[in-house]
């Protein structure tokens, strides 16, 4: 929701909460999808001799 045009903080908060209430419910995560599936994966470092 774009609230840049609303200058009053309380009014902007009210508008955002209203929009959040009207928003459709987010679907539950499927059972076969891992919890951290969207996380950035950490690359494995080379084993053996130290780099520094």
Secondary structure, DSSP 4 states (H G I P E B T S, - for coil): ---TT---HHHHHHHHHHHHHHSPPPPPPPTTS-TTTTSPPPPPPPPSS---
